[in-house]
Amino acid sequence: MNVHADPEVVDVVKKLALEGFEGAGQPGIGSMEKYRRLRDTGTRLWLDTGDLNAASKVWSSEIEALTTNNTLVNQVVQTGLMDDVIAYADEKIRALRPDISEHDLVVEIAFLVNARLALDLVGKLGAHVSVELHPATAFDIEQTLVFARRYYDINKDYFYVKVPLTADGFIATRRLSDEGIPVNYTLGFSARQNYLAARFSMPRFVNVFLGRLNSLVEENGLGDPENVGEKATLASYEFVKGLRESDSSVPTQQIAASIRSGGQVAVLAGVDVQTIPPKAAAEYLSMDISSDQVRRRKSSELEVELAHEGLAKSVNLNVLWDVDDRFIAFVEDAAAQADEMCCGRDLMRVALEHGVDIFREWSKEERRVIREHGKIPDLKQWPGMPIDDLLAISALESFVVDQGALDDRIRGMLK
């Protein structure tokens, strides 16, 4: 039996996660006028942190959720805050499954640590929390389903499950959505990725990591980075909102993620959700900003100045904010075949049949090269690659690095 689906292991880890949890705390009672302006445009406010101290500095009643990820959880674990939990979990899980491999034990304890930290936020702030899966599940549908269901079982009322955007993730997320499990389909970068996600997988949330888009343009010399990520986010919101309004079965909301500044917070007013790092939230709150600057904008209002020479000539950034008729035809065909699909390759096959270049089956060696370079890819290394898929795999591999550091700390504490 898959050790992560072993009922006894599942039960003991759930009990360890819930130990000391007394239910959701009271949400903030104070109110901030600048947050209210954002809420008045229809934007829900989340904080992008798992650090309770950082969150409390910019918290108010207008904020309803927090997001965690492998990087943020690793930062907490490296402080030693979870060392006692790790040691006790090692003892309890080994007592049940003395045959468990070191790898599986580490993955199991990493899951527990994520759940404990998320429950701590729920208990203290009364907020929803997006919880992250181990990156090792990104290309494994069954393991994604196992751990997503387990998160949901630990706290149905306050947990959103973050599934990384991969071809296999599309299949897994569709199944989880069918089961009523709220998925935050993360590591998205383009309107077309999110259009496919909303129509095919119907998650509760999709993302555009807009700050990384701006960094991509800047670091690769593709032009002026201003408004690139913002334009992609607004365009994605418009397409997702259109699907939601035309099809009542689509629940998906758009998140503006990887926000880097208070100015971006204002520009993106009206998007379904903003998940804001505390530093950017503090900057927004300190800005001298008029009410008419915090308003809904259309993607067409944002001008982007891209270069027309050198590397920029070979990079099609329009895929970040365009969804053309060919792509829509692919999505409709994929949705019609969805229930027959068993794996991500089935979805990739349909894309290929329609001449849609949105997926690549990345080899382990390619992923290693991407991981070693960092979260912003060097486009000269990857000519002709689908830019949004390259960014998604780069983001995932950056989490692999931080998860590796977290796993190493756990591994070092095992008896």
C-alpha positions as a Python dict, from the first residue, in 0.01 Angstrom:
ca = {
    (1, 'M'): (0, 0, 0),
    (2, 'N'): (107, 357, -73),
    (3, 'V'): (233, 468, 269),
    (4, 'H'): (83, 816, 222),
    (5, 'A'): (-260, 659, 178),
    (6, 'D'): (-222, 415, 468),
    (7, 'P'): (-524, 491, 692),
    (8, 'E'): (-320, 452, 1009),
    (9, 'V'): (-48, 691, 891),
    (10, 'V'): (-309, 936, 763),
    (11, 'D'): (-489, 927, 1097),
    (12, 'V'): (-182, 977, 1317),
    (13, 'V'): (-50, 1263, 1105),
    (14, 'K'): (-392, 1430, 1109),
    (15, 'K'): (-398, 1404, 1488),
    (16, 'L'): (-46, 1549, 1511),
    (17, 'A'): (-149, 1835, 1283),
    (18, 'L'): (-457, 1917, 1488),
    (19, 'E'): (-286, 1882, 1826),
    (20, 'G'): (-342, 2208, 2013),
    (21, 'F'): (-569, 2353, 1744),
    (22, 'E'): (-882, 2493, 1909),
    (23, 'G'): (-1058, 2625, 1602),
    (24, 'A'): (-1044, 2939, 1396),
    (25, 'G'): (-957, 3258, 1574),
    (26, 'Q'): (-1138, 3587, 1543),
    (27, 'P'): (-1064, 3783, 1225),
    (28, 'G'): (-925, 4132, 1258),
    (29, 'I'): (-1169, 4388, 1386),
    (30, 'G'): (-983, 4701, 1281),
    (31, 'S'): (-1049, 4853, 941),
    (32, 'M'): (-821, 5044, 704),
    (33, 'E'): (-966, 5295, 463),
    (34, 'K'): (-720, 5215, 182),
    (35, 'Y'): (-805, 4847, 205),
    (36, 'R'): (-1174, 4941, 191),
    (37, 'R'): (-1114, 5121, -137),
    (38, 'L'): (-979, 4800, -285),
    (39, 'R'): (-1266, 4595, -149),
    (40, 'D'): (-1511, 4845, -297),
    (41, 'T'): (-1375, 4763, -645),
    (42, 'G'): (-1455, 4395, -588),
    (43, 'T'): (-1106, 4278, -490),
    (44, 'R'): (-1065, 4026, -210),
    (45, 'L'): (-747, 4078, -8),
    (46, 'W'): (-499, 3811, 94),
    (47, 'L'): (-151, 3837, 241),
    (48, 'D'): (132, 3645, 79),
    (49, 'T'): (310, 3522, 391),
    (50, 'G'): (316, 3249, 649),
    (51, 'D'): (490, 3476, 899),
    (52, 'L'): (239, 3569, 1168),
    (53, 'N'): (445, 3862, 1292),
    (54, 'A'): (480, 4012, 944),
    (55, 'A'): (109, 3959, 872),
    (56, 'S'): (-5, 4123, 1196),
    (57, 'K'): (167, 4451, 1103),
    (58, 'V'): (-58, 4508, 802),
    (59, 'W'): (-364, 4308, 910),
    (60, 'S'): (-719, 4438, 921),
    (61, 'S'): (-1074, 4312, 893),
    (62, 'E'): (-1064, 4353, 514),
    (63, 'I'): (-807, 4074, 477),
    (64, 'E'): (-955, 3727, 456),
    (65, 'A'): (-675, 3483, 372),
    (66, 'L'): (-303, 3411, 358),
    (67, 'T'): (-93, 3206, 120),
    (68, 'T'): (202, 2988, 210),
    (69, 'N'): (449, 2815, -17),
    (70, 'N'): (756, 2594, 6),
    (71, 'T'): (986, 2895, 31),
    (72, 'L'): (791, 3059, 313),
    (73, 'V'): (749, 2735, 508),
    (74, 'N'): (1120, 2659, 471),
    (75, 'Q'): (1204, 2998, 620),
    (76, 'V'): (1003, 2913, 929),
    (77, 'V'): (1140, 2559, 962),
    (78, 'Q'): (1501, 2679, 939),
    (79, 'T'): (1447, 2883, 1256),
    (80, 'G'): (1402, 2559, 1451),
    (81, 'L'): (1043, 2642, 1543),
    (82, 'M'): (919, 2301, 1425),
    (83, 'D'): (1205, 2085, 1552),
    (84, 'D'): (1005, 1927, 1835),
    (85, 'V'): (717, 1850, 1600),
    (86, 'I'): (956, 1688, 1351),
    (87, 'A'): (1121, 1470, 1617),
    (88, 'Y'): (789, 1357, 1766),
    (89, 'A'): (641, 1282, 1422),
    (90, 'D'): (947, 1074, 1335),
    (91, 'E'): (888, 860, 1642),
    (92, 'K'): (512, 819, 1592),
    (93, 'I'): (522, 741, 1219),
    (94, 'R'): (809, 492, 1251),
    (95, 'A'): (617, 313, 1527),
    (96, 'L'): (333, 255, 1281),
    (97, 'R'): (540, 188, 971),
    (98, 'P'): (892, 73, 1062),
    (99, 'D'): (937, -19, 696),
    (100, 'I'): (885, 338, 573),
    (101, 'S'): (1161, 470, 349),
    (102, 'E'): (1354, 779, 447),
    (103, 'H'): (1217, 966, 144),
    (104, 'D'): (855, 884, 228),
    (105, 'L'): (910, 973, 594),
    (106, 'V'): (1054, 1311, 498),
    (107, 'V'): (764, 1384, 261),
    (108, 'E'): (516, 1284, 531),
    (109, 'I'): (673, 1509, 794),
    (110, 'A'): (699, 1797, 547),
    (111, 'F'): (325, 1764, 487),
    (112, 'L'): (266, 1772, 863),
    (113, 'V'): (480, 2084, 904),
    (114, 'N'): (284, 2264, 632),
    (115, 'A'): (-46, 2168, 792),
    (116, 'R'): (67, 2274, 1142),
    (117, 'L'): (188, 2615, 1027),
    (118, 'A'): (-131, 2673, 829),
    (119, 'L'): (-350, 2576, 1124),
    (120, 'D'): (-154, 2814, 1344),
    (121, 'L'): (-247, 3097, 1107),
    (122, 'V'): (-610, 2988, 1102),
    (123, 'G'): (-617, 2967, 1480),
    (124, 'K'): (-465, 3309, 1539),
    (125, 'L'): (-613, 3512, 1253),
    (126, 'G'): (-935, 3334, 1163),
    (127, 'A'): (-823, 3342, 799),
    (128, 'H'): (-831, 3100, 510),
    (129, 'V'): (-486, 2964, 421),
    (130, 'S'): (-358, 2826, 92),
    (131, 'V'): (-142, 2523, 163),
    (132, 'E'): (125, 2395, -75),
    (133, 'L'): (189, 2042, -195),
    (134, 'H'): (537, 1892, -198),
    (135, 'P'): (694, 1962, -542),
    (136, 'A'): (755, 1587, -579),
    (137, 'T'): (382, 1549, -650),
    (138, 'A'): (378, 1794, -944),
    (139, 'F'): (398, 1520, -1207),
    (140, 'D'): (218, 1250, -1007),
    (141, 'I'): (-160, 1268, -1030),
    (142, 'E'): (-232, 1004, -769),
    (143, 'Q'): (-1, 1155, -508),
    (144, 'T'): (-149, 1499, -577),
    (145, 'L'): (-495, 1357, -510),
    (146, 'V'): (-382, 1179, -194),
    (147, 'F'): (-223, 1482, -31),
    (148, 'A'): (-485, 1732, -150),
    (149, 'R'): (-761, 1517, -1),
    (150, 'R'): (-567, 1487, 322),
    (151, 'Y'): (-525, 1865, 351),
    (152, 'Y'): (-896, 1909, 290),
    (153, 'D'): (-979, 1647, 551),
    (154, 'I'): (-769, 1830, 811),
    (155, 'N'): (-959, 2157, 766),
    (156, 'K'): (-1244, 2173, 515),
    (157, 'D'): (-1352, 2519, 620),
    (158, 'Y'): (-1024, 2712, 598),
    (159, 'F'): (-778, 2532, 369),
    (160, 'Y'): (-733, 2599, -3),
    (161, 'V'): (-499, 2347, -168),
    (162, 'K'): (-229, 2483, -399),
    (163, 'V'): (-164, 2254, -696),
    (164, 'P'): (124, 2352, -930),
    (165, 'L'): (34, 2426, -1290),
    (166, 'T'): (158, 2127, -1492),
    (167, 'A'): (-15, 1914, -1754),
    (168, 'D'): (-72, 1645, -1490),
    (169, 'G'): (-190, 1915, -1253),
    (170, 'F'): (-472, 2003, -1493),
    (171, 'I'): (-600, 1645, -1471),
    (172, 'A'): (-562, 1623, -1093),
    (173, 'T'): (-726, 1961, -1037),
    (174, 'R'): (-1028, 1865, -1245),
    (175, 'R'): (-1080, 1559, -1027),
    (176, 'L'): (-1037, 1757, -707),
    (177, 'S'): (-1280, 2023, -828),
    (178, 'D'): (-1533, 1751, -904),
    (179, 'E'): (-1496, 1639, -541),
    (180, 'G'): (-1560, 1990, -412),
    (181, 'I'): (-1204, 2045, -290),
    (182, 'P'): (-1110, 2413, -334),
    (183, 'V'): (-793, 2430, -541),
    (184, 'N'): (-567, 2732, -577),
    (185, 'Y'): (-407, 2639, -911),
    (186, 'T'): (-76, 2810, -869),
    (187, 'L'): (233, 2907, -1072),
    (188, 'G'): (34, 3049, -1366),
    (189, 'F'): (171, 3321, -1589),
    (190, 'S'): (-65, 3381, -1878),
    (191, 'A'): (-425, 3444, -1973),
    (192, 'R'): (-427, 3132, -2190),
    (193, 'Q'): (-303, 2904, -1911),
    (194, 'N'): (-578, 3032, -1686),
    (195, 'Y'): (-845, 3017, -1957),
    (196, 'L'): (-763, 2648, -2000),
    (197, 'A'): (-760, 2595, -1624),
    (198, 'A'): (-1096, 2763, -1568),
    (199, 'R'): (-1269, 2582, -1855),
    (200, 'F'): (-1104, 2242, -1817),
    (201, 'S'): (-1021, 2203, -1446),
    (202, 'M'): (-1257, 2455, -1282),
    (203, 'P'): (-1038, 2533, -978),
    (204, 'R'): (-1149, 2784, -720),
    (205, 'F'): (-855, 3014, -805),
    (206, 'V'): (-591, 3071, -1073),
    (207, 'N'): (-285, 3296, -1062),
    (208, 'V'): (-66, 3526, -1263),
    (209, 'F'): (275, 3571, -1100),
    (210, 'L'): (303, 3920, -1239),
    (211, 'G'): (621, 4038, -1067),
    (212, 'R'): (816, 3755, -1226),
    (213, 'L'): (686, 3855, -1570),
    (214, 'N'): (826, 4203, -1522),
    (215, 'S'): (1155, 4055, -1404),
    (216, 'L'): (1166, 3826, -1707),
    (217, 'V'): (1143, 4121, -1944),
    (218, 'E'): (1400, 4323, -1752),
    (219, 'E'): (1657, 4048, -1701),
    (220, 'N'): (1637, 3927, -2061),
    (221, 'G'): (1649, 4272, -2218),
    (222, 'L'): (1309, 4242, -2386),
    (223, 'G'): (1207, 4604, -2334),
    (224, 'D'): (1051, 4812, -2059),
    (225, 'P'): (921, 4578, -1785),
    (226, 'E'): (656, 4825, -1667),
    (227, 'N'): (299, 4695, -1702),
    (228, 'V'): (394, 4357, -1851),
    (229, 'G'): (276, 4149, -1557),
    (230, 'E'): (-7, 4388, -1480),
    (231, 'K'): (-140, 4364, -1836),
    (232, 'A'): (-122, 3983, -1831),
    (233, 'T'): (-307, 3976, -1499),
    (234, 'L'): (-588, 4206, -1612),
    (235, 'A'): (-626, 4017, -1939),
    (236, 'S'): (-640, 3685, -1758),
    (237, 'Y'): (-901, 3827, -1520),
    (238, 'E'): (-1113, 3943, -1816),
    (239, 'F'): (-1104, 3602, -1984),
    (240, 'V'): (-1171, 3410, -1662),
    (241, 'K'): (-1452, 3646, -1566),
    (242, 'G'): (-1604, 3601, -1913),
    (243, 'L'): (-1602, 3223, -1872),
    (244, 'R'): (-1753, 3252, -1527),
    (245, 'E'): (-2034, 3473, -1654),
    (246, 'S'): (-2112, 3254, -1956),
    (247, 'D'): (-2096, 2921, -1772),
    (248, 'S'): (-2235, 2897, -1420),
    (249, 'S'): (-2040, 2574, -1361),
    (250, 'V'): (-1710, 2769, -1370),
    (251, 'P'): (-1629, 2898, -1019),
    (252, 'T'): (-1278, 3021, -1094),
    (253, 'Q'): (-1149, 3352, -962),
    (254, 'Q'): (-834, 3531, -1070),
    (255, 'I'): (-551, 3600, -825),
    (256, 'A'): (-293, 3872, -885),
    (257, 'A'): (18, 3713, -732),
    (258, 'S'): (386, 3799, -699),
    (259, 'I'): (301, 4163, -635),
    (260, 'R'): (616, 4366, -577),
    (261, 'S'): (498, 4719, -495),
    (262, 'G'): (219, 4927, -350),
    (263, 'G'): (168, 5088, -690),
    (264, 'Q'): (81, 4751, -842),
    (265, 'V'): (-179, 4700, -570),
    (266, 'A'): (-358, 5016, -684),
    (267, 'V'): (-329, 4938, -1057),
    (268, 'L'): (-480, 4593, -1009),
    (269, 'A'): (-786, 4708, -816),
    (270, 'G'): (-1089, 4513, -930),
    (271, 'V'): (-915, 4182, -995),
    (272, 'D'): (-1095, 3906, -803),
    (273, 'V'): (-814, 3853, -550),
    (274, 'Q'): (-482, 4012, -469),
    (275, 'T'): (-232, 3819, -260),
    (276, 'I'): (5, 4084, -132),
    (277, 'P'): (339, 4043, 48),
    (278, 'P'): (344, 4241, 374),
    (279, 'K'): (615, 4473, 240),
    (280, 'A'): (402, 4570, -63),
    (281, 'A'): (93, 4603, 158),
    (282, 'A'): (280, 4841, 390),
    (283, 'E'): (397, 5043, 90),
    (284, 'Y'): (43, 5067, -45),
    (285, 'L'): (-90, 5177, 293),
    (286, 'S'): (177, 5449, 317),
    (287, 'M'): (114, 5591, -31),
    (288, 'D'): (-50, 5927, -84),
    (289, 'I'): (-310, 5798, -323),
    (290, 'S'): (-644, 5943, -432),
    (291, 'S'): (-967, 5749, -463),
    (292, 'D'): (-969, 5777, -844),
    (293, 'Q'): (-631, 5602, -861),
    (294, 'V'): (-780, 5292, -698),
    (295, 'R'): (-1022, 5184, -969),
    (296, 'R'): (-1096, 4905, -1212),
    (297, 'R'): (-884, 4910, -1525),
    (298, 'K'): (-899, 4721, -1853),
    (299, 'S'): (-595, 4540, -1984),
    (300, 'S'): (-617, 4754, -2297),
    (301, 'E'): (-545, 5063, -2086),
    (302, 'L'): (-197, 4943, -1999),
    (303, 'E'): (68, 5012, -2259),
    (304, 'V'): (369, 4785, -2286),
    (305, 'E'): (686, 4897, -2462),
    (306, 'L'): (878, 4593, -2584),
    (307, 'A'): (1203, 4587, -2777),
    (308, 'H'): (1204, 4492, -3145),
    (309, 'E'): (1566, 4386, -3182),
    (310, 'G'): (1789, 4107, -3060),
    (311, 'L'): (1638, 3837, -2843),
    (312, 'A'): (1305, 4022, -2823),
    (313, 'K'): (1241, 3950, -3194),
    (314, 'S'): (1218, 3577, -3123),
    (315, 'V'): (1008, 3591, -2806),
    (316, 'N'): (629, 3607, -2836),
    (317, 'L'): (507, 3779, -2522),
    (318, 'N'): (161, 3828, -2667),
    (319, 'V'): (71, 3477, -2546),
    (320, 'L'): (72, 3622, -2195),
    (321, 'W'): (-242, 3827, -2259),
    (322, 'D'): (-397, 3691, -2581),
    (323, 'V'): (-635, 3396, -2614),
    (324, 'D'): (-700, 3338, -2985),
    (325, 'D'): (-962, 3131, -3169),
    (326, 'R'): (-726, 2838, -3225),
    (327, 'F'): (-656, 2818, -2854),
    (328, 'I'): (-1026, 2837, -2768),
    (329, 'A'): (-1096, 2551, -3012),
    (330, 'F'): (-828, 2343, -2839),
    (331, 'V'): (-976, 2416, -2496),
    (332, 'E'): (-1327, 2319, -2608),
    (333, 'D'): (-1198, 1992, -2757),
    (334, 'A'): (-997, 1920, -2442),
    (335, 'A'): (-1299, 1987, -2220),
    (336, 'A'): (-1510, 1751, -2431),
    (337, 'Q'): (-1253, 1473, -2385),
    (338, 'A'): (-1164, 1554, -2025),
    (339, 'D'): (-1337, 1263, -1856),
    (340, 'E'): (-1146, 1017, -2075),
    (341, 'M'): (-804, 1162, -1993),
    (342, 'C'): (-582, 969, -1756),
    (343, 'C'): (-267, 1181, -1754),
    (344, 'G'): (-115, 1507, -1864),
    (345, 'R'): (14, 1353, -2187),
    (346, 'D'): (-346, 1310, -2300),
    (347, 'L'): (-399, 1685, -2266),
    (348, 'M'): (-68, 1756, -2435),
    (349, 'R'): (-173, 1536, -2726),
    (350, 'V'): (-491, 1738, -2784),
    (351, 'A'): (-291, 2061, -2775),
    (352, 'L'): (-52, 1919, -3036),
    (353, 'E'): (-342, 1814, -3259),
    (354, 'H'): (-462, 2176, -3260),
    (355, 'G'): (-116, 2318, -3323),
    (356, 'V'): (-114, 2485, -2980),
    (357, 'D'): (229, 2528, -2825),
    (358, 'I'): (155, 2558, -2453),
    (359, 'F'): (315, 2243, -2309),
    (360, 'R'): (659, 2087, -2318),
    (361, 'E'): (755, 1757, -2162),
    (362, 'W'): (1063, 1877, -1975),
    (363, 'S'): (1336, 1619, -1920),
    (364, 'K'): (1503, 1577, -1582),
    (365, 'E'): (1821, 1727, -1723),
    (366, 'E'): (1636, 2032, -1857),
    (367, 'R'): (1468, 2080, -1523),
    (368, 'R'): (1806, 2059, -1350),
    (369, 'V'): (1947, 2331, -1575),
    (370, 'I'): (1641, 2548, -1511),
    (371, 'R'): (1664, 2489, -1137),
    (372, 'E'): (2030, 2586, -1122),
    (373, 'H'): (1967, 2913, -1307),
    (374, 'G'): (1691, 3034, -1073),
    (375, 'K'): (1328, 3139, -1091),
    (376, 'I'): (1373, 3379, -1386),
    (377, 'P'): (1488, 3179, -1692),
    (378, 'D'): (1759, 3286, -1935),
    (379, 'L'): (1562, 3286, -2259),
    (380, 'K'): (1876, 3246, -2470),
    (381, 'Q'): (1900, 2893, -2332),
    (382, 'W'): (1549, 2805, -2441),
    (383, 'P'): (1479, 2931, -2793),
    (384, 'G'): (1129, 2861, -2917),
    (385, 'M'): (999, 2732, -2584),
    (386, 'P'): (642, 2827, -2480),
    (387, 'I'): (720, 3121, -2254),
    (388, 'D'): (440, 3065, -2003),
    (389, 'D'): (522, 2696, -1961),
    (390, 'L'): (892, 2779, -1922),
    (391, 'L'): (806, 3027, -1649),
    (392, 'A'): (579, 2777, -1474),
    (393, 'I'): (847, 2508, -1468),
    (394, 'S'): (1107, 2763, -1354),
    (395, 'A'): (881, 2865, -1066),
    (396, 'L'): (824, 2503, -971),
    (397, 'E'): (1196, 2425, -978),
    (398, 'S'): (1270, 2725, -756),
    (399, 'F'): (1033, 2573, -501),
    (400, 'V'): (1217, 2241, -541),
    (401, 'V'): (1531, 2416, -415),
    (402, 'D'): (1360, 2552, -103),
    (403, 'Q'): (1176, 2226, -44),
    (404, 'G'): (1512, 2051, -65),
    (405, 'A'): (1649, 2271, 213),
    (406, 'L'): (1340, 2198, 424),
    (407, 'D'): (1367, 1825, 353),
    (408, 'D'): (1736, 1829, 445),
    (409, 'R'): (1661, 1980, 785),
    (410, 'I'): (1396, 1715, 848),
    (411, 'R'): (1630, 1442, 727),
    (412, 'G'): (1905, 1564, 958),
    (413, 'M'): (1677, 1522, 1259),
    (414, 'L'): (1562, 1165, 1185),
    (415, 'K'): (1678, 898, 1426),
}
